[in-house]
Amino acid sequence: MLKNTFSIPGASKPEHIFYNTNCDAKQQADTSGDPWFQDVGMCVDIWHFLNKHKVTHEFCQLNCNPAMYPELQDDDGNWFFNTSVAGQTNTWLGGYSSIIREMLPDKYDFFLDEMIRLHNAEVLQRLEKEGHCPRIL
C-alpha cells in the first residue's frame, strides 16, 4: 500500500517514513526484496522508540532508530520534524469524538477538513510567534 501511494503520477517518494511499528514494516520490506524500499529510511517515531520499543529488540535498534540518520537533526541534536504529530493530532481530535460520532460521511469529511485547517493555522501562528520557521524545510 505504501509503495502504491507514492508511485502515482506526480507523487514524490519519501526519503524517510516514520511509523509506530515500522520495525514490522521494515522487516516485511526487507523480506520482500523490493528495491523500492532500499533508499527509504523506515524509522520508528522518536517517542515510541524511546518509550515503547524494547532495547532487546535487536532488529528495531539496528534498523529503525531515528538517530541513525543525522540528516534528521540539526547541529545541536534537535529534531527537524515532530515525528509524533499524527498521534498528537489524533489525541486532539479525540476531544471532538462525541460530536463526530453521529455525523454522516459528507458532514464528517467537511468537519475534519475545516477543523484541521483551523488547527493548522493556529499551530503555524503559534510556532511563528515562538521564533520557528514552520514553512521552511
C-alpha positions as CSV (number, residue, x, y, z in Angstrom):
1,M,0.0,0.0,0.0
2,L,2.8,2.4,0.9
3,K,4.6,1.9,-2.4
4,N,1.3,2.3,-4.3
5,T,0.6,5.6,-2.6
6,F,3.9,7.1,-3.5
7,S,4.0,5.6,-7.0
8,I,1.1,7.5,-8.6
9,P,2.0,10.2,-11.1
10,G,3.1,13.4,-9.5
11,A,3.9,11.8,-6.1
12,S,7.3,12.2,-4.6
13,K,8.9,9.2,-3.0
14,P,9.7,10.0,0.6
15,E,13.3,9.7,1.9
16,H,12.0,8.8,5.4
17,I,8.9,7.2,6.7
18,F,8.0,7.3,10.4
19,Y,5.6,4.9,11.9
20,N,5.0,3.5,15.4
21,T,5.5,-0.1,14.3
22,N,8.0,0.5,11.4
23,C,10.1,-2.4,12.8
24,D,7.5,-4.8,11.4
25,A,7.1,-2.9,8.2
26,K,10.8,-2.7,7.7
27,Q,11.2,-6.4,8.2
28,Q,8.4,-7.1,5.7
29,A,10.0,-4.7,3.2
30,D,13.4,-6.3,3.6
31,T,11.9,-9.8,3.3
32,S,10.1,-8.9,0.1
33,G,13.3,-7.9,-1.6
34,D,11.5,-5.0,-3.3
35,P,14.2,-2.4,-4.3
36,W,11.7,0.5,-4.0
37,F,12.3,0.5,-0.2
38,Q,16.2,0.3,-0.3
39,D,16.7,4.1,-0.2
40,V,13.8,4.9,2.2
41,G,14.6,5.3,5.9
42,M,12.0,3.5,7.9
43,C,12.2,4.8,11.4
44,V,10.0,4.4,14.4
45,D,8.8,7.7,15.6
46,I,11.1,9.2,18.3
47,W,8.6,8.9,21.2
48,H,7.8,5.3,20.5
49,F,11.4,4.4,20.0
50,L,12.4,5.9,23.4
51,N,9.3,4.7,25.4
52,K,7.7,1.7,23.8
53,H,10.4,-0.3,21.9
54,K,12.5,-2.8,23.9
55,V,16.2,-2.3,23.9
56,T,16.4,-6.0,23.4
57,H,14.6,-5.8,20.1
58,E,17.7,-6.1,18.0
59,F,16.2,-5.5,14.6
60,C,14.5,-2.4,15.7
61,Q,17.5,-1.0,17.5
62,L,19.8,-1.6,14.4
63,N,17.4,-0.7,11.6
64,C,14.7,1.7,12.9
65,N,16.4,4.1,15.3
66,P,15.8,7.7,14.0
67,A,19.2,8.7,15.5
68,M,20.9,6.6,12.8
69,Y,20.0,9.4,10.3
70,P,22.0,12.6,11.0
71,E,20.0,14.5,8.4
72,L,17.0,14.4,10.7
73,Q,18.7,16.5,13.3
74,D,20.3,20.0,13.4
75,D,23.8,20.6,14.6
76,D,22.6,20.9,18.2
77,G,20.8,17.5,18.1
78,N,17.3,18.9,17.8
79,W,14.9,17.0,15.6
80,F,13.8,18.9,12.4
81,F,10.5,17.1,12.4
82,N,7.9,16.3,15.0
83,T,7.5,12.6,14.3
84,S,4.7,12.2,16.8
85,V,2.4,14.8,15.2
86,A,-0.1,12.1,13.9
87,G,-0.6,10.8,17.4
88,Q,-0.8,14.3,18.9
89,T,-3.4,15.2,16.2
90,N,-5.4,12.1,16.9
91,T,-5.4,12.9,20.6
92,W,-6.6,16.5,19.9
93,L,-9.2,15.2,17.5
94,G,-10.5,12.7,20.2
95,G,-11.8,15.7,22.1
96,Y,-14.5,16.0,19.3
97,S,-15.5,12.3,19.2
98,S,-18.9,12.9,20.8
99,I,-19.7,15.5,18.1
100,I,-18.5,13.5,15.1
101,R,-19.8,10.1,16.2
102,E,-23.2,10.7,14.7
103,M,-22.2,12.5,11.6
104,L,-22.9,11.2,8.1
105,P,-19.8,10.9,5.8
106,D,-20.2,14.2,4.0
107,K,-20.6,16.3,7.1
108,Y,-17.8,14.3,8.8
109,D,-15.4,15.0,5.9
110,F,-16.3,18.7,5.9
111,F,-15.9,18.9,9.7
112,L,-12.5,17.3,9.6
113,D,-11.3,19.4,6.7
114,E,-12.3,22.6,8.5
115,M,-11.1,21.7,12.0
116,I,-7.7,20.5,10.7
117,R,-7.4,23.6,8.5
118,L,-8.2,25.9,11.5
119,H,-6.0,23.9,13.9
120,N,-3.0,24.0,11.4
121,A,-3.4,27.8,11.0
122,E,-3.4,28.1,14.8
123,V,-0.3,25.9,15.2
124,L,1.6,27.8,12.4
125,Q,0.8,31.1,14.1
126,R,2.0,29.8,17.5
127,L,5.2,28.4,16.0
128,E,6.0,31.7,14.2
129,K,5.4,33.6,17.4
130,E,7.9,31.3,19.1
131,G,10.5,32.2,16.5
132,H,10.3,29.0,14.5
133,C,10.0,28.8,10.7
134,P,7.4,26.1,10.2
135,R,7.1,26.6,6.5
136,I,10.8,26.1,5.7
137,L,12.2,22.6,5.3
